[in-house]
Amino acid sequence: MANTDPPRRPRPGPWPPVQEPTALPSTSWAKKTGFKPKLSGETNASDSGQIVAARPKPVDSQVDLEAGRTRAPPATNGEPESDKMPAPAPSDRGPTVKKRRESEGAPKNTVPGPNGQQVRVENPVPQPKPSREEEAVDVLPQSLDDDGFVNRQSHMKYELRDTPGLVPIGLYGFQHYISILGSLVLIPLVIVPAMGGDHEDTAMVVSTVLFVSGVTTLLHTFFGSRLPLIQGPSFIFLAPALAIINSPEFQGLNGNNFKRIMKELQGAIIISSAFQAILGYSGLMSIFLRLINPVVVSPTIAAVGLSFYSYGFPQVGNCLEIGAVQILTVIIFALYLRKVSVFGHRIFLIYAVPLGLAITWAIAFLLTEAGAYNYKGCDINVPASNIISEACRKHISRMKHCRVDTSTALKSSPWFRFPYPLQWGIPAFHWKTALVMCVVSIIASVDSVGSYHASSLLVASRPPTPGVLSRGIGLEGLCSVLAGLWGTGTGSTTLTENVHTIAVTKVGSRRSVELGACILILLSLVGKVGGFIASIPDVMVAALLCVMWAMLAALGLSNLRYSEAGSSRNIIIVGLSLFFSLSIPSYFQQYGVTPNANSSVPSYFQPYIVASHGPFRSKYGGVNYILNTLLSFHMVIAFLIAVILDNTVPGSRQERGVYVWSEPDTARREPAVAKDYELPFRVGRVFRWVKWVGL
């Protein structure tokens, strides 16, 4: 009789079975960054670059979406199962991804990896466990969203080349622009009154900003980096614009100096933008990239937001009951109600700024109509110099800032207005203001580098190549030339807040941003739109700017997640950069200032008249102006300290968080990367011979 006893099996292990940590194989990114975990198989890299304990993975996860390859199941009861074929993870993207994969020539038995490569799932070859020196993470660190998603494919509704339909992309595109409305329109509401312009001038500049933003966004998505990034007036240009506005030659002049100062700004922007275009299209940006890393980008952009503290709450205090409500409303929507969904959309998080503005404006309107700011015998239309009553002099400031009926911009604006170039006159060109703006254009390029990298991890197959990045910076320079010709008062660059909008809305479709830009151009032709925005009360503008600048500082610091944020090296560099970016400009701004010496200038603009009293006082007035002005900019000091320390203090590539860009040769061979960044209409053939601005 045959032996029917079952074969002898190994002794069972502990129950429940102890899951062994799965080590990830070494890849090209690990070799480039020099990633070396402290304990092989027991640690992993977090999204901030720190070394943290690895969390246990579900047993049924057969495809590692982060590593872009199949993973052998862990041992069960001491019996390894690496010889079983893992099943591919089901795609949650529907026919859109399938159609794209087939059109790109991808085999049907593959799954998309996080960096655009196609990963086979049949006949997998068991991978040996890597050594301590080889264990690494395959992709760049990515952060968790509120739902706990890590992988790009798992949480983006629409990626870069998805076209869900005319109506959806129209709605999503309009959503993009409404969510960053503050970044688009708040700068003209600050600089135009500072130049002496009235409400009508503000409305015209707002319409021009909307028009130029729409045109430059279309140019960038077609011929620039091709990422879904909105171009517009950046806060980086606000400080130099205020410094030029408060130059000594413009102080003490009578009459409306708006057009004269605007022409000075136009000339400086045009020259600096041409310099930025040369920096990009000449290939110098590819060399400059070696100096720009997250440790440099982070304090530089954070300093931009922190530098306007003297304008924010002091202006809100002019009408505290309105300004405080504006700030608290945005905070409640953006933080406490951020997870509340209405029809599947987190409207409070996405539209925190416009919703907060609408509610606060309604409250201020009701208070105005109820007579809360009416004082007997006082008229807001009477100039302050003609007011005789002491009681009215005490209340006139409160009436001016709290009432919502003091602006005539909406009534006086025409229904149709077409912004045209040189509408303010022929620009004025002076070398000292142009050199100041040229340095600022370098800071704007640094900001764009961080935005390109962060947005590409969300929506594209891989980060762009250095050539694509140089091409994008070059086109941003040309777009800023257009901004200078049309007269927006600032240059045009990538809005950093747009990256946060993409992460929140989970919509990274290029077509949605393009259609939204077309809608923006149409709205710019309606003069009443600019008049409506120009009639926003000053206190509400200051309150919104407090939130926007705080968000900008936080977005700048968030770049540290691509490096080892817990490294003492990085902590010291960022700390020194931020502290001295506030302290050194304060020395320049207060040098030689006597009390009430500049009483004609508002207190929140006094830091920008440093050119007349800075410590540099040589016999060359132009040199004094440039040095005193540049060294009073917080972002310039932060950039200089960070770029010097980060590139001279020793540190590994992983510790520094060196940005990893796609290799040109690899990008040309992979259809997904080529279709993400290749220029349309066969324009790429022109750049085929110019390798430093192509794929």
Backbone hydrogen bonds, N-H to C=O, Kabsch-Sander energy under -0.5 kcal/mol:
donor,donor_aa,acceptor,acceptor_aa,energy
4,T,2,A,-0.7
19,Q,17,P,-0.5
23,A,21,P,-0.6
31,K,27,T,-1.7
32,K,28,S,-2.2
33,T,29,W,-2.4
34,G,30,A,-1.7
35,F,30,A,-1.1
42,E,39,L,-1.6
43,T,39,L,-1.2
44,N,52,V,-2.0
46,S,44,N,-0.5
46,S,50,Q,-2.5
49,G,46,S,-1.5
52,V,44,N,-2.0
52,V,50,Q,-0.7
54,A,42,E,-1.0
61,S,58,P,-1.3
62,Q,60,D,-1.1
64,D,62,Q,-0.5
64,D,69,R,-1.9
65,L,63,V,-1.1
68,G,64,D,-1.6
69,R,64,D,-1.3
71,R,62,Q,-2.2
76,T,79,E,-1.6
79,E,76,T,-2.0
81,E,73,P,-0.5
84,K,81,E,-1.5
96,T,93,R,-0.7
98,K,94,G,-1.1
99,K,95,P,-2.6
100,R,96,T,-2.1
101,R,97,V,-2.8
102,E,98,K,-2.3
103,S,99,K,-2.1
104,E,100,R,-1.4
105,G,102,E,-1.1
106,A,101,R,-2.5
110,T,107,P,-0.8
111,V,119,V,-2.2
113,G,117,Q,-2.8
116,G,113,G,-1.3
119,V,111,V,-2.6
120,R,118,Q,-0.5
121,V,109,N,-1.4
134,E,131,S,-0.9
135,E,131,S,-1.4
136,A,24,L,-1.0
145,D,149,F,-1.4
148,G,145,D,-1.8
155,H,151,N,-0.8
155,H,152,R,-0.9
156,M,152,R,-1.5
157,K,506,K,-2.5
158,Y,506,K,-1.2
160,L,459,V,-1.8
162,D,159,E,-1.1
169,I,165,G,-2.3
170,G,166,L,-1.8
171,L,167,V,-2.3
172,Y,168,P,-2.9
173,G,169,I,-2.4
174,F,170,G,-2.3
175,Q,171,L,-2.0
176,H,172,Y,-1.9
177,Y,173,G,-1.6
178,I,174,F,-2.3
179,S,175,Q,-2.2
180,I,176,H,-1.0
181,L,178,I,-1.4
184,L,180,I,-1.2
185,V,181,L,-2.0
186,L,182,G,-1.8
189,L,185,V,-0.9
190,V,186,L,-0.5
190,V,187,I,-1.6
191,I,187,I,-2.3
192,V,188,P,-1.7
194,A,190,V,-1.0
195,M,191,I,-1.5
195,M,192,V,-0.5
196,G,193,P,-1.2
197,G,192,V,-2.4
202,T,198,D,-2.0
203,A,199,H,-2.2
204,M,200,E,-2.0
205,V,201,D,-2.2
206,V,202,T,-2.5
207,S,203,A,-2.2
208,T,204,M,-2.0
209,V,205,V,-2.5
210,L,206,V,-2.2
211,F,207,S,-2.1
212,V,208,T,-2.8
213,S,209,V,-2.5
214,G,210,L,-1.9
215,V,211,F,-2.2
216,T,212,V,-2.8
217,T,213,S,-2.0
218,L,214,G,-1.8
219,L,215,V,-2.1
220,H,216,T,-2.3
221,T,217,T,-2.4
222,F,218,L,-1.4
223,F,219,L,-3.0
224,G,220,H,-1.6
226,R,220,H,-1.6
229,L,227,L,-2.7
232,G,493,T,-2.4
234,S,491,G,-0.8
237,F,234,S,-1.4
238,L,235,F,-1.1
239,A,235,F,-0.7
241,A,237,F,-1.6
242,L,238,L,-2.5
243,A,239,A,-2.1
244,I,240,P,-2.2
245,I,241,A,-2.5
246,N,242,L,-2.0
247,S,244,I,-1.5
250,F,247,S,-1.5
251,Q,248,P,-1.3
253,L,250,F,-0.7
257,N,255,G,-0.8
261,I,257,N,-2.5
262,M,258,F,-2.6
263,K,259,K,-2.1
264,E,260,R,-1.3
265,L,261,I,-2.3
266,Q,262,M,-2.5
267,G,263,K,-2.0
268,A,264,E,-1.8
269,I,265,L,-2.4
270,I,266,Q,-2.4
271,I,267,G,-1.9
272,S,268,A,-2.1
273,S,269,I,-2.3
274,A,270,I,-2.0
275,F,271,I,-1.8
276,Q,272,S,-2.0
277,A,273,S,-2.4
278,I,274,A,-2.1
279,L,275,F,-2.3
280,G,276,Q,-1.8
281,Y,277,A,-2.7
282,S,278,I,-1.9
283,G,280,G,-1.1
285,M,279,L,-1.6
286,S,283,G,-0.7
287,I,283,G,-0.9
288,F,284,L,-2.5
289,L,285,M,-1.6
290,R,287,I,-1.2
291,L,288,F,-1.7
292,I,289,L,-1.0
293,N,291,L,-0.7
295,V,656,R,-0.7
296,V,293,N,-1.7
297,V,293,N,-2.6
298,S,294,P,-2.6
300,T,296,V,-1.3
301,I,297,V,-2.4
302,A,298,S,-2.1
303,A,299,P,-2.1
304,V,300,T,-0.9
305,G,301,I,-1.3
306,L,302,A,-2.1
307,S,303,A,-1.2
308,F,305,G,-0.8
309,Y,306,L,-1.0
311,Y,308,F,-1.3
312,G,308,F,-1.6
315,Q,311,Y,-1.0
315,Q,312,G,-0.8
316,V,312,G,-1.5
317,G,313,F,-2.4
318,N,315,Q,-1.3
319,C,316,V,-1.6
320,L,317,G,-0.7
322,I,319,C,-1.0
323,G,319,C,-2.5
324,A,320,L,-2.5
325,V,321,E,-0.5
326,Q,322,I,-1.9
327,I,323,G,-2.1
328,L,324,A,-2.7
329,T,325,V,-2.4
330,V,326,Q,-1.8
331,I,327,I,-2.3
332,I,328,L,-2.6
333,F,329,T,-2.3
334,A,330,V,-2.9
335,L,331,I,-2.1
336,Y,331,I,-0.8
337,L,332,I,-2.0
338,R,335,L,-0.7
340,V,337,L,-1.3
341,S,339,K,-0.5
342,V,345,H,-3.0
345,H,342,V,-1.2
347,I,345,H,-1.8
348,F,340,V,-0.5
350,I,346,R,-2.5
351,Y,347,I,-2.6
352,A,349,L,-0.7
355,L,351,Y,-2.3
356,G,352,A,-2.1
357,L,353,V,-2.4
358,A,354,P,-2.3
359,I,355,L,-2.3
360,T,356,G,-2.3
361,W,357,L,-2.5
362,A,358,A,-2.0
363,I,359,I,-2.0
364,A,360,T,-2.6
365,F,361,W,-2.2
366,L,362,A,-2.2
367,L,363,I,-2.2
368,T,364,A,-2.1
369,E,365,F,-2.6
370,A,366,L,-1.9
371,G,368,T,-1.1
372,A,367,L,-2.3
374,N,371,G,-1.3
375,Y,373,Y,-0.5
378,C,375,Y,-2.2
382,V,379,D,-1.1
386,N,383,P,-1.3
387,I,384,A,-0.9
393,R,389,S,-1.8
394,K,390,E,-1.4
395,H,391,A,-1.3
396,I,392,C,-1.8
399,M,395,H,-2.4
400,K,396,I,-2.1
401,H,397,S,-1.9
402,C,398,R,-2.1
403,R,399,M,-1.4
412,S,408,T,-2.2
413,S,409,A,-1.3
417,R,525,L,-2.5
422,L,485,L,-3.2
423,Q,420,Y,-0.9
425,G,422,L,-0.7
428,A,263,K,-1.8
430,H,428,A,-0.5
434,A,430,H,-1.9
435,L,431,W,-2.2
436,V,432,K,-1.5
437,M,433,T,-1.9
438,C,434,A,-2.0
439,V,435,L,-1.7
440,V,436,V,-1.6
441,S,437,M,-2.2
442,I,438,C,-1.1
443,I,439,V,-1.4
444,A,440,V,-2.2
445,S,441,S,-1.8
446,V,442,I,-2.0
447,D,443,I,-2.1
448,S,444,A,-2.0
449,V,445,S,-2.0
450,G,446,V,-1.6
451,S,447,D,-1.8
452,Y,448,S,-2.9
453,H,449,V,-2.1
454,A,450,G,-2.3
455,S,451,S,-2.4
456,S,452,Y,-2.0
457,L,453,H,-1.4
458,L,454,A,-0.7
458,L,455,S,-0.7
459,V,455,S,-2.1
460,A,456,S,-1.4
469,L,465,T,-2.3
470,S,466,P,-2.3
471,R,467,G,-2.3
472,G,468,V,-2.2
473,I,469,L,-2.3
474,G,470,S,-2.5
475,L,471,R,-2.2
476,E,472,G,-2.1
477,G,473,I,-1.7
478,L,474,G,-1.7
479,C,475,L,-2.6
480,S,476,E,-2.1
481,V,477,G,-1.6
482,L,478,L,-1.7
483,A,479,C,-2.0
484,G,480,S,-2.2
485,L,481,V,-2.3
486,W,482,L,-2.6
487,G,483,A,-1.8
488,T,483,A,-1.5
493,T,232,G,-2.3
495,L,230,I,-2.3
496,T,494,T,-0.6
498,N,495,L,-1.6
499,V,496,T,-1.3
500,H,496,T,-0.7
501,T,497,E,-1.8
502,I,498,N,-2.2
503,A,499,V,-2.0
504,V,500,H,-2.0
505,T,501,T,-3.0
506,K,502,I,-1.9
508,G,158,Y,-3.1
508,G,506,K,-0.5
510,R,160,L,-2.7
513,V,509,S,-1.2
514,E,510,R,-2.0
515,L,511,R,-2.6
516,G,512,S,-2.2
517,A,513,V,-1.9
518,C,514,E,-1.7
519,I,515,L,-2.0
520,L,516,G,-2.1
521,I,517,A,-2.0
522,L,518,C,-1.9
523,L,519,I,-2.3
524,S,520,L,-1.8
525,L,521,I,-0.9
525,L,522,L,-0.7
526,V,523,L,-1.1
527,G,415,W,-1.0
527,G,525,L,-0.9
529,V,526,V,-1.3
530,G,526,V,-0.9
531,G,527,G,-2.1
532,F,528,K,-2.4
533,I,529,V,-2.1
534,A,530,G,-2.3
535,S,531,G,-0.9
535,S,532,F,-0.5
536,I,533,I,-1.5
541,V,537,P,-1.9
542,A,538,D,-2.5
543,A,539,V,-2.2
544,L,540,M,-2.5
545,L,541,V,-2.3
546,C,542,A,-1.8
547,V,543,A,-1.4
548,M,544,L,-2.7
549,W,545,L,-3.0
550,A,546,C,-1.7
551,M,547,V,-2.4
552,L,548,M,-2.4
553,A,549,W,-2.3
554,A,550,A,-2.1
555,L,551,M,-2.7
556,G,552,L,-2.0
557,L,553,A,-2.0
558,S,554,A,-1.7
559,N,556,G,-1.3
560,L,557,L,-1.8
561,R,558,S,-1.7
562,Y,559,N,-1.5
563,S,560,L,-1.9
564,E,655,E,-1.4
565,A,48,S,-1.6
565,A,563,S,-1.3
567,S,564,E,-1.7
571,I,567,S,-2.5
572,I,568,S,-2.2
573,I,569,R,-2.1
574,V,570,N,-2.7
575,G,571,I,-2.4
576,L,572,I,-2.7
577,S,573,I,-2.3
578,L,574,V,-2.5
579,F,575,G,-2.5
580,F,576,L,-2.4
581,S,577,S,-1.3
582,L,578,L,-0.8
582,L,579,F,-1.1
583,S,579,F,-2.3
584,I,580,F,-1.9
586,S,582,L,-0.8
587,Y,583,S,-1.6
588,F,584,I,-1.9
589,Q,585,P,-2.8
590,Q,586,S,-1.6
591,Y,587,Y,-0.7
593,V,590,Q,-1.5
594,T,592,G,-0.5
597,A,594,T,-2.0
599,S,596,N,-0.9
601,V,598,N,-1.6
605,F,602,P,-1.7
606,Q,602,P,-0.7
606,Q,603,S,-0.7
608,Y,605,F,-1.6
609,I,606,Q,-1.7
612,S,609,I,-1.5
613,H,610,V,-1.5
614,G,610,V,-1.2
617,R,615,P,-0.8
621,G,619,K,-0.8
624,N,620,Y,-2.1
625,Y,621,G,-2.2
626,I,622,G,-2.1
627,L,623,V,-2.5
628,N,624,N,-2.5
629,T,625,Y,-2.0
630,L,626,I,-2.8
631,L,627,L,-2.2
632,S,629,T,-1.0
633,F,630,L,-1.6
634,H,632,S,-0.5
637,I,633,F,-1.7
638,A,634,H,-2.3
639,F,635,M,-2.3
640,L,636,V,-2.5
641,I,637,I,-2.3
642,A,638,A,-2.3
643,V,639,F,-2.7
644,I,640,L,-1.7
645,L,641,I,-2.3
646,D,642,A,-2.6
647,N,643,V,-1.1
648,T,644,I,-0.6
648,T,645,L,-0.9
649,V,645,L,-2.8
654,Q,33,T,-1.2
656,R,652,S,-2.3
657,G,653,R,-1.1
658,V,653,R,-2.1
661,W,659,Y,-0.6
662,S,464,P,-1.1
667,A,663,E,-2.4
668,R,664,P,-1.9
669,R,665,D,-1.3
670,E,666,T,-1.4
674,A,670,E,-2.1
675,K,671,P,-2.5
676,D,672,A,-1.4
677,Y,673,V,-1.8
678,E,674,A,-2.2
683,V,680,P,-2.3
684,G,679,L,-0.5
685,R,682,R,-1.1
686,V,683,V,-1.9
687,F,683,V,-0.7
688,R,685,R,-0.6
690,V,687,F,-0.7
691,K,689,W,-0.8
693,V,690,V,-1.5
694,G,691,K,-1.1
